[in-house]
Amino acid sequence: MGKRARGVKGRELSAPFVVAPPSGCRIRTRLHLSPADVIVLRAVGSHLGALAGADLAARVRIGNVPAAHSRRAERKKTLTARSSSRWAGSITRTSEDQYQLARRALNARIGSLRRVIATITSRLAVAPGSRVRKGRGWVRGYADDAERRAKQQRLQILQGELRRAVRERDSGRVRVTRGGRRLLNARHHLYDSATAEKPLTAANWQAQLKNWGEAWSARRMFLTADGEAGAPFGNYTLSIDPADGTIAMVLPDPLRQAYANAPRGRYVLDAAAVFSHQGGQWADRIASGASVRYDITYDPARGRWYLDASWSTTAKGQTAPVPALETLRQHPVLAVDVNADHLAAWVLDSCGNPVGAPHTMPLQLSGLPATTRDARLRAAISQLLHLAQRHECAALVIENLDFADARATGREKLGRGRRGKAFRRLVAGIPTAKFRDRLSGMAHHAGLSVIAVDPAYTSRWGAQHWLHPLKEQQASSVSTTATGHHAAAVVVGRRGLGCTARRRNDGPRQTRATTASRRAEAGAVRPADRTGTTAPAAPSHRSTGRTGRTAPARTSRSTPSVRQTRARPPGKHPPSGPNTVRGPSIHDQQLTLFGMPETAAIGRST
């Protein structure tokens, strides 16, 4: 149960938590294939892809049933006759994964439609151009009657889509397109999706058809070999010798006579596999007989073949251990605020104080290819990790961003017109999922942890409590100017360290020795009731012993103590107590002792 945001109604902050490290590892290398290798891989991938499509259709027809009733053994036996036992196992396992993923996507779609319908319905109940109070918030009506009529039509369309989606979910049927629905829709609108100048010539049209055909066949090829513990080199279907990188693949039964060049129906590729990234871990794993999965893919845009090796780092049903949050809070952390075009970061010590200068990492991702965006994101995360290691940080603190709800409701909650469209584009441009996954994996390999905090009000409280002080304390020689994003990063870091977002006011403060229990024993005024400055008690010339001490000095159990409090506004008085001293009055600046008068004379010389 999180704390309720101070000064904000109806919002509770969730507690920070340490992000679990990745439970698996995946590495990639490029394959430089010979023409013979390309022919064999295309033949095997197309043959197994056809079998995978037929098995997926059979799994969809079975519907939503428990795993014991999915008839996987029966389907695997049918596929074994046309491939091999291990290829059939990989195909049936992939079909089950695709079906379950489609079910989760359908459930998410139903939830999204229901949220949008609820939002439109609540706004339609309000007169255009007005707003009404609902709970602790406000519900605004639409701007005019024209927009209200358009939303009524949109509501009817969404309700129809919701009914169809619910019927599909109840029947157990899902819609899956092997190769991607976007690529299939491009085929249906091939002329509009063409990148060449229009009107298209006959040559450009044929090139467009050829490019789509290559992309479609490449997406639908199936070259996935699941690993086996105890098998040679961790995988019997597709094995790689770590000594020289030789790749040997078991061919399906119909293709062995035409393409096999090794005993037992195998084909040894001319290309070799060399893993430059984490190759030592891969070699150690296959040397110990652990299982490794391999995937061979083809990128038609670049004309390149790739080999991916993946394995699990934890046992089945278990999660990777994470360090305790209190342990990480004893060390400095690097607070990061994620934005659409840059990352704002600041190093905080264990007490929550900003150290050094702010840091900004540019992150321009809009309008770039997927591979370029991924490379720039990894480069920005690498800069964060190097910065954290240079300052001896134990963890990185980020916001637990999840724009799933915002993207689902879309224009119904993120504004209307040009401004709302720009804001939705900004939200969609922030790489939340990619950044979170990449950061957790790369930080784990760098020996760092990741702390996720509630993102509520970080920008507001950063601008309110930290932006102006940070600008004042920043040296003129620092090239990076503190902005609202850096102030938000400070709030994010303090929240991860367990500190309050609000910055303490200037002035003298009590030390850790002045604990709440000692204040209660001495009857002192609470820190929340103190105002003004602290004035020390005037020493008595009659006293020879050191019987009274002023805060924050320590006191012994046998020695009485007199604790000093700050001055209070007129009309407010501290609670009565035998050892309470009020601060200087704003009128006479004299100390007044509340309680028994003989208390101050203890230890007086006779």
C-alpha positions in Angstrom: 0.0 0.0 0.0 1.6 3.2 -1.1 1.5 6.6 0.6 -1.0 9.2 -0.5 0.5 12.1 -2.4 0.7 15.1 -0.1 -1.4 17.9 -1.3 -3.1 15.8 -4.0 -6.4 14.2 -3.5 -7.2 10.6 -4.5 -3.7 9.4 -5.6 -1.6 6.9 -3.7 2.0 6.4 -4.5 3.2 2.8 -4.9 6.3 1.7 -3.1 9.6 1.5 -4.9 10.9 -1.9 -5.9 14.0 -3.4 -7.3 13.6 -4.6 -10.9 14.3 -8.3 -11.4 17.2 -9.0 -13.7 16.5 -10.9 -16.9 15.9 -14.5 -16.6 17.5 -15.4 -19.9 20.2 -14.4 -22.4 20.1 -13.9 -26.1 23.1 -13.2 -28.4 23.4 -12.8 -32.1 25.9 -13.2 -34.9 25.9 -12.8 -38.6 26.2 -15.7 -40.9 28.2 -15.4 -44.1 26.5 -18.1 -46.1 27.6 -19.6 -49.4 25.1 -19.9 -52.3 24.6 -23.6 -51.4 23.9 -22.8 -47.8 21.3 -20.2 -48.9 19.5 -22.8 -51.1 19.4 -25.3 -48.3 18.2 -22.9 -45.6 15.5 -21.5 -47.8 14.2 -25.0 -48.6 14.3 -26.1 -45.0 12.7 -22.9 -43.7 9.9 -22.9 -46.3 9.1 -26.6 -45.7 9.0 -26.2 -41.9 7.1 -22.9 -42.2 4.3 -24.6 -44.1 4.1 -27.3 -41.3 4.1 -24.6 -38.7 1.2 -22.7 -40.4 -0.9 -25.9 -40.6 -0.2 -26.8 -36.9 -1.1 -23.2 -35.8 -4.4 -23.5 -37.7 -5.1 -26.8 -36.0 -4.3 -25.3 -32.6 -6.6 -22.4 -33.2 -9.5 -24.7 -34.1 -9.1 -26.6 -30.8 -9.9 -23.4 -28.9 -9.2 -22.3 -25.4 -8.6 -25.6 -23.6 -6.2 -26.7 -20.8 -2.8 -27.8 -21.9 -3.6 -31.4 -21.3 -6.4 -31.3 -23.9 -4.5 -29.4 -26.6 -3.7 -32.7 -28.4 -0.1 -31.7 -28.7 1.1 -35.3 -28.7 -1.2 -36.2 -31.6 -0.2 -33.1 -33.6 3.5 -33.8 -32.9 3.1 -37.4 -34.2 1.6 -36.1 -37.4 4.4 -33.6 -38.0 7.2 -36.1 -37.1 6.4 -38.1 -40.3 7.1 -35.0 -42.4 10.1 -33.6 -40.5 11.7 -35.1 -37.4 10.7 -35.6 -33.7 12.7 -32.6 -32.5 11.6 -30.2 -35.3 8.0 -31.3 -34.6 8.5 -30.5 -30.9 9.7 -27.0 -31.7 6.8 -26.4 -34.0 4.1 -27.5 -31.6 5.7 -25.5 -28.8 5.8 -22.4 -31.0 2.1 -22.8 -32.0 1.1 -22.9 -28.3 3.1 -19.8 -27.6 1.5 -17.9 -30.5 -2.0 -19.0 -29.5 -1.5 -17.8 -25.9 0.0 -14.6 -27.0 -3.0 -13.9 -29.3 -5.3 -14.6 -26.3 -3.5 -12.1 -24.2 -3.7 -9.5 -27.0 -7.4 -10.2 -27.4 -8.0 -9.7 -23.7 -6.0 -6.4 -23.8 -8.1 -5.3 -26.8 -11.3 -5.9 -24.9 -10.0 -4.0 -21.9 -9.0 -1.1 -24.1 -12.4 -1.0 -25.8 -14.2 -1.0 -22.4 -12.1 1.9 -21.1 -12.7 4.0 -24.2 -16.4 3.3 -24.1 -16.6 4.2 -20.4 -14.8 7.5 -21.1 -17.0 8.5 -24.0 -20.2 7.5 -22.1 -19.2 9.6 -19.1 -18.5 12.6 -21.3 -21.7 12.2 -23.3 -23.7 12.4 -20.1 -22.4 16.0 -19.6 -23.8 18.9 -21.6 -21.5 20.3 -24.3 -19.2 23.0 -23.1 -19.7 22.3 -19.4 -18.3 20.1 -16.7 -19.6 18.3 -13.6 -18.1 17.0 -10.4 -17.6 13.2 -10.3 -16.0 11.9 -7.1 -12.8 13.9 -6.6 -12.4 14.9 -10.2 -14.2 16.6 -13.0 -15.8 15.2 -16.1 -15.9 17.6 -19.1 -18.4 17.5 -21.8 -17.5 17.8 -25.5 -16.8 21.2 -27.0 -19.9 21.5 -29.2 -22.9 19.5 -30.5 -21.0 18.5 -33.7 -18.2 16.8 -31.7 -20.8 15.2 -29.5 -22.6 13.7 -32.5 -19.4 12.4 -33.9 -18.5 10.8 -30.5 -22.0 9.1 -30.5 -21.3 7.5 -33.8 -17.8 6.4 -32.6 -19.4 5.0 -29.5 -21.7 2.7 -31.6 -18.7 1.5 -33.7 -16.7 0.7 -30.6 -19.6 -1.1 -29.0 -19.9 -3.3 -32.1 -16.2 -4.1 -32.0 -16.4 -4.9 -28.3 -19.3 -7.4 -29.0 -17.3 -9.1 -31.8 -14.2 -9.3 -29.6 -16.1 -10.8 -26.7 -17.7 -13.4 -29.0 -14.2 -14.4 -30.3 -12.9 -14.7 -26.8 -15.8 -16.8 -25.6 -15.5 -19.1 -28.6 -11.8 -19.6 -28.1 -10.9 -18.4 -31.6 -8.1 -15.9 -32.2 -6.7 -14.1 -35.3 -3.1 -14.8 -36.0 -1.2 -13.9 -39.1 2.2 -15.6 -39.5 4.5 -13.0 -40.9 2.6 -10.0 -39.4 -0.8 -8.4 -40.1 0.9 -5.2 -41.2 2.8 -7.0 -44.0 -0.5 -8.7 -45.1 -2.3 -5.4 -45.2 0.5 -4.0 -47.3 -0.1 -6.7 -49.8 -3.8 -5.6 -50.0 -2.7 -2.0 -50.5 0.5 -2.7 -52.4 0.2 0.4 -54.7 -0.3 2.8 -51.8 2.5 1.3 -49.8 5.0 1.5 -52.6 8.0 3.8 -51.9 8.7 4.5 -55.6 7.4 7.6 -57.3 3.8 7.4 -58.5 2.4 6.6 -61.0 4.3 3.3 -60.9 5.9 1.9 -64.1 5.7 -1.7 -65.0 9.3 -2.3 -63.8 8.6 -0.5 -60.4 5.4 -2.6 -60.0 7.2 -5.8 -60.5 10.0 -4.8 -58.1 7.3 -3.9 -55.6 5.8 -7.4 -55.9 9.2 -9.0 -55.7 10.2 -7.1 -52.5 6.9 -8.0 -50.8 7.3 -11.7 -51.8 10.8 -11.8 -50.3 9.7 -10.2 -47.1 6.6 -12.4 -46.8 8.5 -15.7 -47.3 11.3 -14.5 -45.0 8.8 -13.8 -42.2 7.1 -17.1 -42.6 10.2 -19.3 -42.6 10.6 -21.6 -39.6 14.2 -22.2 -38.5 13.9 -22.6 -34.7 15.7 -25.5 -32.9 15.0 -25.9 -29.2 17.9 -27.1 -27.1 18.2 -30.3 -25.0 20.1 -30.8 -21.8 22.7 -33.4 -22.3 22.7 -33.3 -26.1 26.0 -32.7 -28.0 26.8 -29.0 -27.7 23.4 -28.3 -26.0 21.3 -28.9 -29.1 20.8 -32.0 -31.2 18.8 -30.4 -34.1 21.3 -27.6 -34.7 24.7 -28.0 -33.1 27.6 -25.6 -33.2 31.2 -26.7 -32.4 32.8 -24.0 -30.2 36.3 -24.9 -31.4 35.8 -23.8 -35.0 32.2 -22.6 -35.2 31.0 -25.5 -37.5 27.2 -25.6 -37.9 25.5 -28.9 -38.4 21.7 -29.1 -38.9 19.4 -32.1 -39.0 17.3 -32.0 -42.2 13.6 -33.0 -42.4 13.0 -36.4 -43.8 11.7 -35.2 -47.3 14.9 -33.1 -47.8 17.6 -35.5 -46.6 18.1 -37.3 -49.9 18.5 -34.0 -51.8 20.6 -31.9 -49.5 22.3 -34.1 -46.8 26.2 -33.9 -46.9 26.9 -35.6 -43.5 25.9 -38.8 -41.8 22.5 -39.3 -40.2 20.7 -36.9 -42.5 22.6 -33.8 -41.5 23.8 -30.8 -43.5 27.0 -29.0 -42.5 27.1 -25.4 -43.5 30.1 -23.8 -45.1 29.7 -20.7 -42.9 31.0 -20.7 -39.3 29.3 -19.1 -36.2 31.5 -16.8 -34.1 29.8 -15.0 -31.1 31.9 -12.0 -30.2 29.4 -10.8 -27.5 29.2 -13.0 -24.5 30.8 -15.8 -26.4 32.6 -17.1 -23.3 29.3 -17.7 -21.5 27.9 -19.5 -24.5 31.0 -21.7 -24.7 30.9 -22.5 -21.0 27.2 -23.4 -21.2 27.5 -25.8 -24.1 30.7 -27.3 -22.6 28.7 -28.2 -19.4 26.0 -29.9 -21.5 23.2 -27.3 -20.8 20.6 -26.6 -23.4 20.9 -23.7 -25.9 18.2 -22.7 -28.4 19.1 -21.4 -31.9 17.1 -19.3 -34.4 18.2 -18.5 -37.9 16.5 -15.5 -39.5 16.8 -13.6 -42.8 16.6 -9.8 -43.2 15.4 -9.2 -46.8 16.0 -5.4 -46.6 19.8 -5.9 -45.9 20.1 -9.3 -47.5 21.8 -10.8 -44.4 21.4 -14.0 -42.4 21.6 -14.0 -38.6 22.0 -16.7 -36.0 20.6 -16.1 -32.5 21.5 -18.3 -29.4 19.4 -18.0 -26.3 19.2 -19.8 -23.0 17.6 -19.4 -19.6 19.7 -18.3 -16.6 17.2 -19.5 -14.0 15.6 -22.8 -13.2 12.0 -23.3 -14.4 9.5 -21.7 -12.1 12.1 -19.6 -10.3 13.1 -16.0 -10.5 16.6 -14.4 -10.4 17.6 -13.1 -6.9 17.6 -9.4 -6.5 19.5 -7.3 -3.8 17.5 -5.8 -1.0 16.2 -2.3 -1.4 17.6 -1.1 1.9 21.1 -2.4 0.9 21.0 -0.4 -2.3 19.9 2.7 -0.4 23.2 2.8 1.5 25.1 3.8 -1.7 24.8 6.6 -4.3 22.3 6.1 -7.1 21.9 7.6 -10.6 18.4 9.0 -11.1 17.1 9.1 -14.7 14.1 10.9 -16.1 13.1 9.4 -19.5 11.8 11.8 -22.2 11.0 11.6 -25.8 14.2 13.2 -27.1 16.7 12.9 -24.3 17.5 11.3 -20.9 18.0 13.6 -17.9 20.2 12.2 -15.1 21.7 13.3 -11.9 23.8 11.5 -9.3 22.5 11.4 -5.7 24.3 10.4 -2.6 22.8 8.0 -0.1 21.1 10.9 1.7 19.3 12.1 -1.4 21.4 15.1 -2.2 22.3 15.9 -5.8 26.1 15.5 -6.4 28.0 17.2 -9.2 26.4 18.5 -12.3 23.3 17.4 -14.2 23.8 15.1 -17.3 21.8 15.0 -20.5 21.9 12.1 -23.0 20.3 12.9 -26.4 17.9 10.3 -27.6 16.5 11.2 -31.1 14.5 8.2 -32.3 11.6 9.6 -34.2 11.5 8.9 -38.0 14.4 6.4 -37.9 14.6 2.7 -38.8 14.1 0.2 -36.1 17.7 -0.9 -36.1 19.0 2.7 -35.8 16.6 3.4 -33.0 17.8 0.3 -31.2 21.4 1.2 -31.6 20.9 4.8 -30.3 18.9 3.5 -27.3 21.7 1.0 -26.5 24.3 3.8 -26.8 22.3 6.1 -24.4 22.0 3.3 -21.9 25.7 2.6 -22.2 26.4 6.2 -21.3 24.2 5.9 -18.2 26.0 2.8 -17.1 29.4 4.3 -17.5 28.3 7.4 -15.6 26.9 5.2 -12.7 30.1 3.2 -12.6 32.3 6.3 -12.6 30.5 7.7 -9.5 30.4 4.3 -7.8 26.6 4.0 -7.8 24.9 0.8 -6.8 21.7 1.3 -8.8 19.9 3.4 -11.3 16.5 4.8 -10.4 13.9 5.2 -13.1 10.2 5.8 -13.3 8.0 2.8 -13.6 6.5 4.1 -16.9 3.7 2.3 -18.5 1.6 4.2 -21.1 -0.6 1.2 -21.9 -3.7 2.9 -20.4 -2.9 6.2 -22.0 -2.3 4.6 -25.4 -5.5 2.5 -25.0 -7.8 5.4 -24.3 -5.9 7.5 -26.8 -7.6 10.7 -27.9 -10.4 10.2 -25.4 -8.2 11.3 -22.5 -5.1 12.9 -24.1 -6.8 16.0 -25.5 -8.3 16.9 -28.8 -7.3 18.7 -31.9 -3.8 19.5 -33.0 -2.5 19.8 -29.4 -3.9 16.4 -28.3 -2.5 14.7 -31.5 0.9 16.1 -30.8 0.8 15.0 -27.2 -0.3 11.4 -28.2 2.5 11.3 -30.7 4.9 12.4 -27.9 3.7 9.7 -25.6 4.0 7.0 -28.3 7.5 8.2 -29.1 8.9 7.6 -25.6 10.6 4.1 -25.7 9.2 2.9 -22.4 9.2 -0.9 -22.9 12.4 -1.0 -25.0 14.2 1.2 -22.5 13.0 -0.8 -19.5 14.0 -4.1 -21.0 17.3 -2.9 -22.4 18.2 -1.1 -19.1 17.5 -4.1 -16.9 19.6 -6.5 -19.0 22.5 -4.2 -19.6 22.6 -3.0 -16.0 22.6 -6.6 -14.8 25.7 -7.5 -16.9 27.4 -4.3 -15.7 26.9 -5.3 -12.0 24.2 -2.6 -11.3 20.6 -2.8 -10.1 17.5 -0.9 -11.3 15.0 0.6 -8.9 11.6 1.5 -10.3 9.4 4.2 -8.5 6.0 5.6 -9.0 6.1 8.3 -11.7 3.3 10.4 -10.2 4.0 14.1 -9.7 7.7 13.9 -10.2 7.8 16.7 -12.7 5.4 18.9 -10.7 7.3 18.4 -7.4 10.6 18.7 -9.1 9.7 22.2 -10.5 8.2 23.2 -7.2 10.8 22.2 -4.7 14.1 21.6 -6.6 14.4 23.5 -9.9 15.1 27.0 -8.4 17.5 25.8 -5.7 19.4 23.7 -8.2 19.8 26.6 -10.6 21.0 28.9 -7.8 23.6 26.4 -6.5 24.8 25.4 -10.0 28.3 26.8 -10.8 28.7 29.0 -13.8 31.4 26.8 -15.2 29.0 23.9 -15.7 28.0 23.5 -19.4 24.8 21.7 -18.7 22.0 23.9 -17.4 19.6 22.3 -14.9 16.1 22.0 -16.3 12.7 20.8 -15.1 13.6 17.3 -16.3 16.7 17.2 -14.2 14.7 18.4 -11.2 12.2 15.6 -11.9 15.2 13.2 -12.0 16.2 14.4 -8.5 12.6 13.6 -7.2 12.8 10.2 -8.9 16.1 9.5 -7.2 14.9 10.7 -3.7 11.8 8.6 -4.0 14.0 5.5 -4.8 16.2 6.3 -1.8 13.2 6.5 0.5 13.4 10.3 1.0 10.6 12.7 0.7 10.3 14.7 -2.5 10.1 18.0 -0.6 13.3 19.8 0.1 14.0 20.8 3.6 14.1 24.5 4.4 17.4 26.3 5.1 18.5 26.9 8.7 19.8 24.9 11.7 18.5 21.4 12.1 18.7 18.7 14.7 21.0 15.8 14.3 20.2 12.1 14.5 20.9 12.2 18.3 17.6 14.1 18.8 15.3 11.2 18.3 11.6 11.1 18.7 11.8 8.9 21.8 14.1 11.4 23.6 11.9 14.3 22.7 9.0 12.4 24.2 10.9 11.7 27.4 12.0 15.3 27.8 8.6 16.7 26.9 10.1 18.8 24.1 8.1 20.5 21.4 7.6 18.5 18.2 9.8 19.5 15.2 6.6 20.2 13.2 5.6 22.9 15.8 9.0 24.7 15.9 9.5 28.0 14.2 12.3 30.6 14.2 15.9 30.0 15.2 17.3 28.1 18.1 18.7 30.1 21.0 21.0 28.3 23.5 20.1 28.5 27.2 22.1 31.1 29.1 24.6 29.4 31.4 24.1 30.0 35.2 27.1 31.5 37.1 25.9 29.5 40.2 26.2 26.2 38.5 29.5 24.3 38.9 28.4 21.0 37.3 27.3 20.5 33.7 23.7 19.4 34.5 21.8 20.8 31.6 22.5 20.4 27.9 20.9 21.9 24.9 19.9 19.9 21.8 21.4 18.2 19.9 23.9 16.9 22.5 23.5 13.5 24.0 22.2 13.0 27.5 22.7 10.2 30.0 20.0 8.3 31.7 21.1 9.4 35.2 21.6 13.1 34.4 18.5 15.3 33.9 18.5 17.3 30.7 17.0 20.5 29.5 16.2 20.6 25.8 16.1 23.7 23.8 13.3 24.4 21.4 12.8 27.0 18.7 10.8 30.2 19.1 7.1 29.9 18.4 4.6 32.4 17.0 2.5 34.4 19.6 -0.4 32.5 20.9 1.2 29.0 20.6 2.7 27.4 23.6 4.6 24.1 23.9 3.1 21.3 26.0 3.8 21.5 29.7 6.7 19.4 30.9 9.3 19.5 33.7 12.2 19.9 31.3 11.0 22.0 28.5 12.5 25.4 27.6 10.8 27.7 25.2 12.8 29.5 22.6 13.3 33.3 22.7 10.1 35.3 22.6 9.7 37.7 19.7 8.6 40.3 22.2 11.0 40.3 25.1 13.7 37.8 23.8 13.8 36.2 27.2 13.8 32.6 28.2 10.9 31.3 30.2 11.0 28.0 32.0 7.8 25.9 32.0 7.6 23.4 34.8 8.9 23.0 38.3 11.4 25.9 39.2 13.7 23.6 41.2 14.5 21.6 38.1 16.9 24.2 36.8 18.7 24.4 40.2 19.7 20.8 40.2 23.5 20.6 40.7 23.7 24.1 42.1 26.6 24.7 44.5 25.7 25.3 48.1 
